[in-house]
């Protein structure tokens, strides 16, 4: 017979569950925690004492006029300034580094424009400089418990190798390993597909908080996707799952950067919209601002821009219809430039979905835009980086608080 979990296993699980609750939902009273987690108050008191001793949470009297008479239940708050992660977002046109505290609080950030012809050495230098600047500004007793980077390409989960970046070539650089070595914080830097992180973020903190089956579609220059199934990110055998942008929807259509033709990315991405609007040959017309300029022109009555948006909206609707038929999601979330495109072509997307998807799976599906805006990938990177400490809080923090650890 297989032995059941030990008391220590149960304790670790409960510590992680409680910490995850206040991390995602914010400060909560002991009474609320007991009711929500299904544990008695003495167990909650013991768990919060352990987490407080580890420096992960603090307990204090409730604030504000809503306090009840009598003995109040202490409120448990995450130690946002003392426990943090580093979140990196590498976009085709921008780089972002943020220091994010427990509880999802963005404590500080550095953001800059990335030239499309910059090389991997320059990319690494900017990321390292930004991260070191953020770490130096952290409190002296603060500890970094993780780091993750979102990248617009195919990433192998087993070793975080970037296998393919159709719109951003970093060559043979092992970006996560290089960042880990240069930062010297004693933590590894995980590298993940940006759209997968976007799906994670919108599921845990955005439009899909109460939806356990959702698809996130992200537009930058290209198009990526992330799939949440039964509350978990669907990664596939090697972590390559979710490459929705390279689902062929128009055989013989526009040439894609991946080498194929008629991919969703090729028909609804930045290049397609600018081409159909007659702006792809205009110097300086590229990036999110160029996409938003086309949408603004369409809204103002420009016939060419309207036709371009209608055409892209048709292909986007066909792509969504196929995804709805295959995955039966409760929600499809549009982020990045696709957030703007969907807002401009929502009627067209919904019209095509109504005729292109089966009645049963489309009946209850909701189409939404990313609630986290342009920071969806960054928030997802932070949540991915927090995963280890949320799974085993005390052990992770004890390991990282070694005497020899010093700030960068």
C-alpha positions as CSV (number, residue, x, y, z in Angstrom):
1,X,0.0,0.0,0.0
2,X,1.1,3.5,-0.8
3,X,1.7,5.6,2.3
4,X,-0.4,8.8,2.7
5,X,1.0,12.3,3.1
6,X,3.0,12.9,6.3
7,X,2.1,15.6,8.8
8,X,5.0,17.7,7.4
9,X,3.7,17.3,3.9
10,X,0.3,18.5,5.0
11,X,1.8,21.4,6.9
12,X,3.8,22.5,3.8
13,X,0.7,22.2,1.6
14,X,-1.3,24.3,4.0
15,X,1.5,26.9,4.3
16,X,1.6,27.3,0.5
17,X,-2.2,27.4,0.2
18,X,-2.5,30.1,2.8
19,X,0.3,32.2,1.3
20,X,-1.1,31.8,-2.2
21,X,-4.5,33.0,-0.9
22,X,-3.2,36.3,0.4
23,X,-0.8,36.6,-2.5
24,X,-3.6,36.5,-5.1
25,X,-6.6,37.9,-3.1
26,X,-4.9,40.4,-0.8
27,X,-5.0,40.8,3.0
28,X,-7.5,38.6,4.8
29,X,-8.5,38.1,8.4
30,X,-7.8,34.9,10.2
31,X,-11.6,34.3,10.3
32,X,-11.8,34.7,6.5
33,X,-8.8,32.4,6.0
34,X,-10.3,29.7,8.2
35,X,-13.6,29.8,6.3
36,X,-12.1,30.0,2.8
37,X,-9.5,27.3,3.3
38,X,-11.6,25.0,5.4
39,X,-9.2,24.9,8.4
40,X,-9.9,25.6,12.0
41,X,-8.7,28.8,13.7
42,X,-5.9,27.2,15.7
43,X,-4.4,25.7,12.5
44,X,-4.6,29.1,10.8
45,X,-2.9,30.7,13.8
46,X,-0.1,28.2,13.7
47,X,0.4,28.6,9.9
48,X,0.4,32.4,10.1
49,X,2.9,32.3,12.9
50,X,5.2,30.1,10.8
51,X,4.9,32.4,7.8
52,X,5.4,35.5,10.0
53,X,8.5,34.0,11.5
54,X,9.8,33.4,8.0
55,X,9.2,37.0,7.0
56,X,6.6,36.2,4.4
57,X,3.5,37.8,6.0
58,X,2.7,40.0,8.9
59,X,-0.3,40.2,11.1
60,X,-2.0,43.4,12.3
61,X,-5.2,44.8,13.6
62,X,-7.8,45.6,10.9
63,X,-7.8,49.2,9.6
64,X,-10.6,51.6,8.9
65,X,-14.1,52.4,10.2
66,X,-15.4,48.9,9.5
67,X,-13.9,47.4,12.6
68,X,-16.3,45.5,14.8
69,X,-16.7,45.8,18.6
70,X,-15.0,43.2,20.7
71,X,-11.8,41.2,20.0
72,X,-11.0,41.7,16.3
73,X,-9.6,39.0,14.1
74,X,-6.0,39.8,13.0
75,X,-5.5,40.6,9.3
76,X,-2.7,38.6,7.5
77,X,-0.9,40.7,4.9
78,X,1.9,39.6,2.4
79,X,5.3,41.2,3.1
80,X,5.4,42.9,-0.3
81,X,8.5,45.0,0.2
82,X,10.6,42.2,1.8
83,X,9.8,39.3,-0.5
84,X,10.0,39.9,-4.3
85,X,10.7,38.5,-7.7
86,X,12.2,39.9,-10.9
87,X,10.0,39.9,-13.9
88,X,11.4,40.5,-17.4
89,X,9.5,41.1,-20.6
90,X,11.3,40.9,-24.0
91,X,9.2,42.3,-26.7
92,X,10.1,43.0,-30.3
93,X,10.0,46.7,-29.7
94,X,10.4,47.1,-25.9
95,X,12.1,45.7,-22.9
96,X,10.7,45.8,-19.4
97,X,12.2,44.7,-16.0
98,X,10.2,45.0,-12.8
99,X,10.6,44.2,-9.1
100,X,7.3,42.7,-8.0
101,X,6.5,42.1,-4.4
102,X,4.6,39.3,-2.8
103,X,0.9,40.1,-3.4
104,X,1.6,41.1,-7.0
105,X,2.7,44.7,-6.1
106,X,4.9,46.3,-8.7
107,X,7.5,48.0,-6.5
108,X,9.7,49.4,-9.3
109,X,10.3,49.0,-13.0
110,X,12.5,50.0,-15.8
111,X,11.2,50.2,-19.4
112,X,12.8,51.1,-22.7
113,X,12.5,50.9,-26.4
114,X,14.3,48.1,-28.2
115,X,15.6,48.6,-31.7
116,X,14.6,45.8,-34.0
117,X,18.2,45.4,-35.3
118,X,19.8,45.2,-31.8
119,X,21.8,42.0,-31.1
120,X,21.6,39.5,-28.2
121,X,24.6,41.0,-26.4
122,X,22.9,44.4,-26.3
123,X,19.7,42.8,-25.1
124,X,21.4,41.0,-22.3
125,X,23.3,44.1,-21.2
126,X,20.1,46.2,-20.9
127,X,18.3,43.5,-19.0
128,X,21.1,43.0,-16.5
129,X,21.6,46.8,-16.0
130,X,17.9,47.2,-15.3
131,X,17.7,44.3,-12.9
132,X,20.8,45.4,-10.9
133,X,19.3,48.9,-10.6
134,X,16.1,47.5,-9.2
135,X,17.8,45.1,-6.8
136,X,20.0,48.0,-5.4
137,X,16.9,49.9,-4.5
138,X,15.3,47.1,-2.5
139,X,15.3,47.1,1.3
140,X,18.5,45.7,2.9
141,X,16.6,42.7,4.4
142,X,14.6,42.1,1.2
143,X,15.1,38.8,-0.6
144,X,14.5,37.9,-4.2
145,X,12.8,34.5,-4.4
146,X,12.6,34.0,-8.2
147,X,12.9,35.4,-11.6
148,X,11.2,34.8,-15.0
149,X,11.4,36.2,-18.5
150,X,8.7,36.3,-21.2
151,X,10.0,35.9,-24.7
152,X,8.1,36.0,-28.0
153,X,9.1,32.6,-29.4
154,X,9.1,28.9,-28.9
155,X,10.8,27.9,-25.6
156,X,11.6,24.3,-24.5
157,X,10.5,23.9,-20.9
158,X,13.0,21.2,-19.9
159,X,16.0,23.6,-20.2
160,X,14.5,27.0,-21.1
161,X,16.1,26.9,-24.5
162,X,14.7,29.4,-27.1
163,X,14.1,27.1,-30.0
164,X,12.6,29.6,-32.4
165,X,11.9,33.4,-32.4
166,X,10.4,34.3,-35.7
167,X,10.4,38.0,-35.0
168,X,13.3,38.2,-32.6
169,X,16.5,36.3,-33.2
170,X,18.8,35.8,-30.2
171,X,21.0,33.3,-31.8
172,X,22.5,30.6,-29.6
173,X,22.3,32.7,-26.4
174,X,21.0,30.8,-23.4
175,X,19.2,33.9,-22.1
176,X,18.0,32.5,-18.7
177,X,21.4,31.0,-17.8
178,X,23.3,34.2,-18.9
179,X,21.0,36.4,-16.8
180,X,21.3,34.1,-13.8
181,X,25.1,34.2,-13.9
182,X,25.4,38.0,-14.4
183,X,22.9,38.8,-11.7
184,X,24.5,36.5,-9.1
185,X,21.5,36.3,-6.8
186,X,21.6,32.6,-6.3
187,X,18.4,32.0,-8.3
188,X,17.7,30.8,-11.8
189,X,15.9,32.9,-14.4
190,X,13.1,30.9,-16.1
191,X,12.4,31.7,-19.7
192,X,8.8,31.2,-21.0
193,X,6.8,32.0,-24.0
194,X,5.2,35.4,-23.6
195,X,1.7,34.4,-24.6
196,X,1.7,31.5,-22.1
197,X,2.6,33.9,-19.4
198,X,-0.2,36.2,-20.6
199,X,-2.7,33.4,-20.2
200,X,-1.4,32.7,-16.7
201,X,-1.7,36.3,-15.8
202,X,-5.2,36.9,-17.1
203,X,-6.3,33.6,-15.4
204,X,-4.9,34.6,-12.0
205,X,-5.2,38.4,-11.9
206,X,-7.1,39.5,-15.0
207,X,-10.2,39.0,-17.1
208,X,-10.3,35.2,-16.5
209,X,-10.0,35.1,-12.7
210,X,-13.1,32.9,-12.4
211,X,-12.7,31.0,-15.6
212,X,-10.7,27.7,-15.6
213,X,-10.8,27.2,-19.3
214,X,-9.6,30.1,-21.4
215,X,-7.5,30.9,-24.4
216,X,-5.3,34.0,-24.5
217,X,-4.4,35.5,-27.9
218,X,-1.4,37.9,-27.9
219,X,-0.3,40.2,-30.7
220,X,3.1,41.9,-31.0
221,X,4.6,41.8,-34.4
222,X,3.6,38.2,-34.5
223,X,0.7,36.3,-32.8
224,X,1.0,33.9,-29.9
225,X,-1.4,32.0,-27.7
226,X,-1.7,30.4,-24.3
227,X,-4.3,27.9,-23.2
228,X,-5.6,27.3,-19.7
229,X,-7.4,24.0,-19.3
230,X,-9.0,23.0,-16.0
231,X,-7.1,25.8,-14.3
232,X,-3.7,24.8,-15.5
233,X,-1.5,26.1,-18.3
234,X,-1.5,23.6,-21.2
235,X,2.2,23.2,-22.2
236,X,2.3,20.1,-24.3
237,X,5.0,17.4,-24.4
238,X,8.0,19.8,-24.6
239,X,6.3,23.1,-23.5
240,X,5.6,24.1,-27.1
241,X,1.9,24.1,-26.7
242,X,-0.1,27.2,-27.5
243,X,1.6,28.2,-30.8
244,X,-1.8,29.4,-32.1
245,X,-0.3,32.0,-34.2
246,X,1.0,29.3,-36.6
247,X,-2.3,27.5,-37.0
248,X,-3.0,27.7,-40.7
249,X,-6.3,29.3,-41.4
250,X,-5.8,30.3,-45.1
251,X,-3.8,27.8,-47.1
252,X,-1.9,29.6,-49.8
253,X,-2.3,32.9,-48.0
254,X,0.3,35.4,-46.9
255,X,3.8,34.2,-46.2
256,X,4.6,33.9,-42.5
257,X,7.9,34.5,-40.8
258,X,7.9,30.9,-39.7
259,X,8.3,29.8,-43.3
260,X,4.7,28.6,-43.8
261,X,1.8,30.4,-45.5
262,X,-1.6,31.4,-44.3
263,X,-0.8,31.2,-40.6
264,X,-3.1,33.2,-38.2
265,X,-0.1,35.4,-37.5
266,X,0.4,36.1,-41.2
267,X,-3.3,37.1,-41.7
268,X,-4.0,39.1,-38.5
269,X,-0.6,40.3,-37.3
270,X,1.0,43.7,-37.5
271,X,2.4,43.2,-40.9
272,X,-0.9,42.1,-42.4
273,X,-2.8,45.1,-41.0
274,X,-0.3,47.6,-42.2
275,X,-0.1,45.9,-45.6
276,X,-3.8,46.0,-46.2
277,X,-3.9,49.6,-45.0
278,X,-1.2,50.5,-47.5
279,X,1.3,51.6,-44.8
280,X,3.8,48.8,-44.8
281,X,6.2,50.7,-47.1
282,X,6.0,53.9,-45.1
283,X,9.3,54.6,-43.1
284,X,8.8,54.4,-39.4
285,X,5.4,52.7,-39.7
286,X,5.8,49.7,-37.3
287,X,5.0,48.6,-33.8
288,X,2.0,49.2,-31.6
289,X,1.7,52.9,-32.4
290,X,1.5,52.1,-36.1
291,X,-1.3,49.6,-35.4
292,X,-3.2,52.1,-33.3
293,X,-2.8,54.7,-36.0
294,X,-4.6,52.4,-38.5
295,X,-7.4,51.8,-36.0
296,X,-7.7,55.5,-35.3
297,X,-8.0,56.2,-39.0
298,X,-10.6,53.5,-39.4
299,X,-12.6,55.0,-36.6
300,X,-12.3,58.4,-38.3
301,X,-13.8,57.1,-41.5
302,X,-10.7,56.2,-43.6
303,X,-12.1,53.7,-46.1
304,X,-8.8,51.9,-46.7
305,X,-8.1,51.5,-43.0
306,X,-11.7,50.3,-42.5
307,X,-11.3,47.6,-45.2
308,X,-8.0,46.5,-43.7
309,X,-9.5,46.2,-40.3
310,X,-12.5,44.3,-41.7
311,X,-10.3,41.9,-43.5
312,X,-8.1,41.2,-40.5
313,X,-11.2,40.9,-38.3
314,X,-12.6,38.2,-40.6
315,X,-9.5,36.0,-40.3
316,X,-9.3,36.6,-36.6
317,X,-12.9,35.5,-36.3
318,X,-12.1,32.3,-38.3
319,X,-9.2,31.6,-36.0
320,X,-11.3,32.1,-32.9
321,X,-14.0,29.8,-34.3
322,X,-11.6,27.0,-34.9
323,X,-10.2,27.4,-31.3
324,X,-13.7,27.4,-29.9
325,X,-14.5,24.2,-31.7
326,X,-11.4,22.4,-30.6
327,X,-11.0,23.6,-27.0
328,X,-14.5,24.7,-25.9
329,X,-13.1,27.5,-23.8
330,X,-15.3,29.6,-21.4
331,X,-13.4,32.7,-22.5
332,X,-11.1,34.0,-25.2
333,X,-9.0,37.0,-24.2
334,X,-7.3,39.3,-26.6
335,X,-4.0,41.0,-25.5
336,X,-1.2,43.1,-27.0
337,X,-2.0,44.6,-30.4
338,X,-4.9,42.1,-30.8
339,X,-6.6,43.8,-27.9
340,X,-6.8,47.0,-30.0
341,X,-7.6,45.1,-33.2
342,X,-10.5,43.2,-31.5
343,X,-11.9,46.4,-30.1
344,X,-12.0,47.8,-33.6
345,X,-13.3,44.7,-35.3
346,X,-15.4,43.1,-32.5
347,X,-18.6,43.0,-34.6
348,X,-16.8,41.3,-37.5
349,X,-15.1,38.8,-35.2
350,X,-18.4,37.9,-33.5
351,X,-20.2,37.6,-36.8
352,X,-17.7,35.1,-38.2
353,X,-17.7,33.2,-34.9
354,X,-21.5,32.9,-35.1
355,X,-21.3,31.2,-38.4
356,X,-17.9,29.4,-38.2
357,X,-18.2,27.7,-34.8
358,X,-20.5,24.9,-33.7
359,X,-23.5,26.1,-31.8
360,X,-22.8,24.2,-28.6
361,X,-19.2,25.3,-27.8
362,X,-19.9,28.9,-28.9
363,X,-23.1,29.3,-26.9
364,X,-21.5,30.4,-23.6
365,X,-18.0,31.5,-24.7
366,X,-17.1,35.1,-23.7
367,X,-14.8,37.3,-25.8
368,X,-12.9,39.8,-23.6
369,X,-9.9,42.1,-23.8
370,X,-6.9,41.7,-21.5
371,X,-7.7,43.4,-18.1
372,X,-4.0,43.8,-17.4
373,X,-3.4,45.9,-20.6
374,X,0.2,46.1,-21.9
375,X,1.6,44.5,-18.7
376,X,-0.1,41.1,-19.2
377,X,3.2,39.3,-20.0
378,X,5.1,41.1,-17.2
379,X,2.5,40.1,-14.6
380,X,2.6,36.5,-15.9
381,X,6.4,36.4,-15.5
382,X,6.0,37.6,-11.9
383,X,3.4,34.9,-11.1
384,X,5.6,32.2,-12.7
385,X,8.6,33.4,-10.7
386,X,6.6,33.2,-7.4
387,X,5.5,29.6,-8.1
388,X,8.3,27.9,-6.1
389,X,7.9,29.9,-3.0
390,X,4.2,29.6,-3.0
391,X,4.6,25.8,-3.3
392,X,7.0,25.5,-0.3
393,X,7.3,28.9,1.3
394,X,9.5,28.3,4.4
395,X,12.0,25.9,2.8
396,X,12.6,28.2,-0.2
397,X,13.0,31.3,1.9
398,X,15.3,29.5,4.4
399,X,17.5,28.4,1.5
400,X,17.7,31.8,-0.1
401,X,18.5,33.7,3.2
402,X,21.9,32.2,3.3
403,X,24.5,34.4,5.2
404,X,26.6,34.8,2.1
405,X,23.8,36.3,0.1
406,X,24.5,40.0,-0.7
407,X,22.7,42.5,-2.9
408,X,24.0,43.1,-6.4
